[in-house]
Amino acid sequence: MRNGRRAWLVAFTAFFLVFGAWCFAAPFDGPADEVQHTIRAAGVASLDPGQIFARPAVVPDAFGRPGMGAYQRVPVGMDAHAMCFGPKPKVSAACAAGLKGGPIGEVSTSAGRYNPLYYLVVGPVLRWWPNWGGLVTARLISAALCAALLASAFVSLLRWSRFGLGAVALLAVATPMLAHLAGGVNPNSVEIAAGIAFFAAGIPLLLEPPDLVAKKPLVTLLGISAVLLLTLRSAGPAWCAFAFFALAIPVRRKWLREYWKLPRVKLWTGGVTLAVVLSAAWIVGMKTGELVPPPPGLWHYRFGQAVAVYVDSWWIYIEGMIGVAGWFDVVMWQPVYAVWAMLVGGLVFFGGIAGDWTVRWRYLVILLGGVALPGVLQVSQANQTGFITAGRYMLPLLAGLPLLAAWTLERRLLDAAGARSLARTFVVFLLPVHLVLLVWAMVRWQRGMPRTAGLGWFDPLAGSWHPPTGSVTPLVIMVAGLACTAVVFWRVPHEEAPAAPAPAAQQVPERAPTGQSADVTSELPSQREIGSDTWRESRVPGAEATPGSR
């Protein structure tokens, strides 16, 4: 247990540094919708019921267009949309006033109807210190929430993964887009991290035979991530439902009966049920699904046209999942996206090929929820909202595909050497993309990003605007975070599963294999310690596992 905690701490540090670099790099309202969320957070932090349950109202967005939201009583200096540079890629952030305080007044925000859970955590520092220090602290709190969820996901996958490929698949879903959002004030980041943690706990919990002792932490992680998914944003209940059905159906009733013996399962079932009721009440009571009719003549999409636009926009959505920073104007060079898409797409593709019909069924459910459902909503509302769907909104659910694929491949196709090769390929090719996106974003905010920018333009230390804490700070933090992450994931265990373990009375401590990090991986029981492939056995009719057989 002590080393399990150490593994969590090391993974948390690695993720927190990568996310934390963004906290120091971005100007106020540089990340998407940050002004809207900081206003909501400061309003909720007042603990005034009238602010927490703010009355829904028609409010202007950053461009002055009417939309649904609410008014919050906060320091009026917080209403500082980055309109002078946000929609103008060639203009640096030097023109913006930044976050300031001022007298308390009524300030509108399109996030005024959002569930207050996230804002109760990040809001107090923004209300007490509406300045750069308060903003960075709130961002760091948000980054820590995401890092904690991913570190828990890492330990879960490491413990129950056969060759470690499931744990390394976190690199495929903890994208630079998540890092960028985690370094700002935006509940979408915690929603994505919660979706990843849901699958990291749910895959070993629901696709493997029960173990009423060793799998207790998985129950807790699944419950926490489910509650977060259900409450953070209005789309969360749909993501949670599709994710649960993808993993739970088909499932053996005997396994469910075994799990029901755990008091922890009963408690979390009650907690998740309560979260469902409260989330539904919030969505209905705060009218989070209500839209304001647009001015006449703004959009005129016929049904077929809207479908064609949605289908033809999928590369844009893929880019949005991988990493598009700022006001969706910080786009890396196309080969960067192509490499990421090929590696992760290949993982998903071969996972589907190697898997049986149940794996393909789970793929189908995830795709229906993560692709078809957003398409139906977008197409049906195209003439009211325009095309506002972004890849980051789909990531909480679609993140399950690479995790499920890695889980399948290391049981049906890859041996230890193949899993090691693929895992280290991810480390080499995916981690540097985080630094690339950070540099691109810093250059855009510090000196603008003209379309004709050449190699010499990408100097993250140049420009007319720099973060108050300096431009070197985020670069150093990011490099340190990526180095730590590389060490953690490079040393994930990849040895072959041993023969059936000796009886408990005859077992002797096993020496860690050469090159394995004892600090990170020792004393973490996993699928590798089991002589048989219980995942495959679970698909054989009549093969039931005895509780506690691990």
ChimeraX attribute file (.defattr): number of C-alpha atoms within 10 A of each C-alpha:
attribute: neighborCount
match mode: 1-to-1
recipient: residues
	/A:1	9
	/A:2	11
	/A:3	15
	/A:4	20
	/A:5	15
	/A:6	16
	/A:7	25
	/A:8	23
	/A:9	18
	/A:10	19
	/A:11	25
	/A:12	22
	/A:13	20
	/A:14	24
	/A:15	26
	/A:16	29
	/A:17	27
	/A:18	32
	/A:19	31
	/A:20	29
	/A:21	27
	/A:22	29
	/A:23	28
	/A:24	27
	/A:25	29
	/A:26	26
	/A:27	30
	/A:28	26
	/A:29	26
	/A:30	22
	/A:31	24
	/A:32	18
	/A:33	21
	/A:34	21
	/A:35	25
	/A:36	25
	/A:37	25
	/A:38	30
	/A:39	31
	/A:40	33
	/A:41	33
	/A:42	27
	/A:43	31
	/A:44	31
	/A:45	23
	/A:46	19
	/A:47	12
	/A:48	12
	/A:49	10
	/A:50	13
	/A:51	22
	/A:52	23
	/A:53	18
	/A:54	21
	/A:55	16
	/A:56	18
	/A:57	20
	/A:58	17
	/A:59	20
	/A:60	16
	/A:61	18
	/A:62	18
	/A:63	9
	/A:64	8
	/A:65	12
	/A:66	18
	/A:67	19
	/A:68	21
	/A:69	28
	/A:70	25
	/A:71	24
	/A:72	26
	/A:73	21
	/A:74	29
	/A:75	23
	/A:76	20
	/A:77	19
	/A:78	24
	/A:79	21
	/A:80	18
	/A:81	22
	/A:82	23
	/A:83	14
	/A:84	14
	/A:85	21
	/A:86	23
	/A:87	14
	/A:88	16
	/A:89	20
	/A:90	15
	/A:91	19
	/A:92	24
	/A:93	30
	/A:94	19
	/A:95	13
	/A:96	18
	/A:97	14
	/A:98	20
	/A:99	25
	/A:100	17
	/A:101	17
	/A:102	11
	/A:103	10
	/A:104	13
	/A:105	13
	/A:106	15
	/A:107	21
	/A:108	23
	/A:109	27
	/A:110	25
	/A:111	23
	/A:112	31
	/A:113	27
	/A:114	27
	/A:115	23
	/A:116	22
	/A:117	16
	/A:118	24
	/A:119	27
	/A:120	18
	/A:121	16
	/A:122	27
	/A:123	26
	/A:124	20
	/A:125	20
	/A:126	29
	/A:127	23
	/A:128	14
	/A:129	17
	/A:130	23
	/A:131	18
	/A:132	19
	/A:133	16
	/A:134	19
	/A:135	26
	/A:136	25
	/A:137	17
	/A:138	26
	/A:139	25
	/A:140	25
	/A:141	23
	/A:142	28
	/A:143	30
	/A:144	22
	/A:145	20
	/A:146	29
	/A:147	29
	/A:148	21
	/A:149	25
	/A:150	27
	/A:151	24
	/A:152	23
	/A:153	28
	/A:154	26
	/A:155	25
	/A:156	28
	/A:157	29
	/A:158	28
	/A:159	24
	/A:160	26
	/A:161	24
	/A:162	27
	/A:163	30
	/A:164	29
	/A:165	31
	/A:166	30
	/A:167	26
	/A:168	27
	/A:169	26
	/A:170	24
	/A:171	21
	/A:172	22
	/A:173	24
	/A:174	22
	/A:175	22
	/A:176	28
	/A:177	23
	/A:178	26
	/A:179	28
	/A:180	29
	/A:181	29
	/A:182	33
	/A:183	30
	/A:184	35
	/A:185	32
	/A:186	25
	/A:187	23
	/A:188	22
	/A:189	27
	/A:190	27
	/A:191	29
	/A:192	31
	/A:193	28
	/A:194	32
	/A:195	28
	/A:196	27
	/A:197	32
	/A:198	31
	/A:199	28
	/A:200	33
	/A:201	26
	/A:202	24
	/A:203	23
	/A:204	23
	/A:205	24
	/A:206	21
	/A:207	21
	/A:208	21
	/A:209	26
	/A:210	24
	/A:211	18
	/A:212	17
	/A:213	12
	/A:214	14
	/A:215	18
	/A:216	15
	/A:217	15
	/A:218	24
	/A:219	20
	/A:220	16
	/A:221	23
	/A:222	25
	/A:223	24
	/A:224	18
	/A:225	25
	/A:226	29
	/A:227	24
	/A:228	26
	/A:229	31
	/A:230	26
	/A:231	24
	/A:232	23
	/A:233	21
	/A:234	19
	/A:235	19
	/A:236	24
	/A:237	21
	/A:238	16
	/A:239	24
	/A:240	24
	/A:241	15
	/A:242	19
	/A:243	25
	/A:244	20
	/A:245	14
	/A:246	25
	/A:247	25
	/A:248	17
	/A:249	14
	/A:250	13
	/A:251	15
	/A:252	14
	/A:253	9
	/A:254	13
	/A:255	20
	/A:256	15
	/A:257	11
	/A:258	15
	/A:259	23
	/A:260	14
	/A:261	11
	/A:262	14
	/A:263	10
	/A:264	16
	/A:265	17
	/A:266	13
	/A:267	13
	/A:268	19
	/A:269	15
	/A:270	13
	/A:271	15
	/A:272	20
	/A:273	15
	/A:274	13
	/A:275	19
	/A:276	19
	/A:277	11
	/A:278	14
	/A:279	22
	/A:280	16
	/A:281	12
	/A:282	19
	/A:283	19
	/A:284	12
	/A:285	13
	/A:286	21
	/A:287	17
	/A:288	20
	/A:289	11
	/A:290	13
	/A:291	15
	/A:292	14
	/A:293	11
	/A:294	15
	/A:295	10
	/A:296	9
	/A:297	7
	/A:298	11
	/A:299	14
	/A:300	13
	/A:301	17
	/A:302	12
	/A:303	12
	/A:304	10
	/A:305	13
	/A:306	21
	/A:307	18
	/A:308	12
	/A:309	14
	/A:310	20
	/A:311	12
	/A:312	11
	/A:313	14
	/A:314	14
	/A:315	14
	/A:316	15
	/A:317	20
	/A:318	20
	/A:319	22
	/A:320	25
	/A:321	26
	/A:322	26
	/A:323	28
	/A:324	24
	/A:325	26
	/A:326	24
	/A:327	17
	/A:328	15
	/A:329	15
	/A:330	21
	/A:331	18
	/A:332	19
	/A:333	11
	/A:334	9
	/A:335	9
	/A:336	19
	/A:337	19
	/A:338	14
	/A:339	14
	/A:340	20
	/A:341	18
	/A:342	12
	/A:343	17
	/A:344	19
	/A:345	17
	/A:346	14
	/A:347	22
	/A:348	21
	/A:349	15
	/A:350	15
	/A:351	26
	/A:352	22
	/A:353	15
	/A:354	18
	/A:355	19
	/A:356	14
	/A:357	11
	/A:358	16
	/A:359	19
	/A:360	16
	/A:361	17
	/A:362	24
	/A:363	21
	/A:364	14
	/A:365	19
	/A:366	24
	/A:367	19
	/A:368	15
	/A:369	21
	/A:370	24
	/A:371	17
	/A:372	13
	/A:373	14
	/A:374	18
	/A:375	18
	/A:376	13
	/A:377	11
	/A:378	20
	/A:379	23
	/A:380	15
	/A:381	16
	/A:382	23
	/A:383	20
	/A:384	18
	/A:385	18
	/A:386	16
	/A:387	16
	/A:388	8
	/A:389	20
	/A:390	18
	/A:391	22
	/A:392	23
	/A:393	20
	/A:394	23
	/A:395	29
	/A:396	30
	/A:397	28
	/A:398	26
	/A:399	27
	/A:400	28
	/A:401	25
	/A:402	23
	/A:403	27
	/A:404	25
	/A:405	27
	/A:406	26
	/A:407	28
	/A:408	26
	/A:409	23
	/A:410	21
	/A:411	18
	/A:412	15
	/A:413	14
	/A:414	18
	/A:415	17
	/A:416	17
	/A:417	13
	/A:418	15
	/A:419	23
	/A:420	21
	/A:421	13
	/A:422	16
	/A:423	25
	/A:424	18
	/A:425	14
	/A:426	21
	/A:427	21
	/A:428	12
	/A:429	13
	/A:430	19
	/A:431	21
	/A:432	16
	/A:433	20
	/A:434	22
	/A:435	17
	/A:436	15
	/A:437	24
	/A:438	27
	/A:439	20
	/A:440	22
	/A:441	28
	/A:442	32
	/A:443	23
	/A:444	26
	/A:445	30
	/A:446	25
	/A:447	24
	/A:448	25
	/A:449	24
	/A:450	13
	/A:451	8
	/A:452	7
	/A:453	10
	/A:454	9
	/A:455	7
	/A:456	6
	/A:457	17
	/A:458	18
	/A:459	14
	/A:460	20
	/A:461	17
	/A:462	14
	/A:463	18
	/A:464	14
	/A:465	21
	/A:466	23
	/A:467	20
	/A:468	11
	/A:469	13
	/A:470	13
	/A:471	19
	/A:472	14
	/A:473	14
	/A:474	25
	/A:475	22
	/A:476	12
	/A:477	19
	/A:478	23
	/A:479	17
	/A:480	16
	/A:481	21
	/A:482	20
	/A:483	16
	/A:484	19
	/A:485	23
	/A:486	19
	/A:487	16
	/A:488	19
	/A:489	23
	/A:490	21
	/A:491	18
	/A:492	22
	/A:493	26
	/A:494	23
	/A:495	18
	/A:496	13
	/A:497	18
	/A:498	11
	/A:499	11
	/A:500	10
	/A:501	12
	/A:502	9
	/A:503	8
	/A:504	7
	/A:505	6
	/A:506	7
	/A:507	9
	/A:508	9
	/A:509	6
	/A:510	8
	/A:511	8
	/A:512	13
	/A:513	11
	/A:514	8
	/A:515	10
	/A:516	16
	/A:517	17
	/A:518	17
	/A:519	14
	/A:520	24
	/A:521	21
	/A:522	20
	/A:523	16
	/A:524	20
	/A:525	16
	/A:526	19
	/A:527	23
	/A:528	22
	/A:529	18
	/A:530	17
	/A:531	12
	/A:532	14
	/A:533	15
	/A:534	19
	/A:535	17
	/A:536	15
	/A:537	15
	/A:538	17
	/A:539	14
	/A:540	10
	/A:541	7
	/A:542	8
	/A:543	12
	/A:544	16
	/A:545	17
	/A:546	12
	/A:547	14
	/A:548	12
	/A:549	11
	/A:550	19
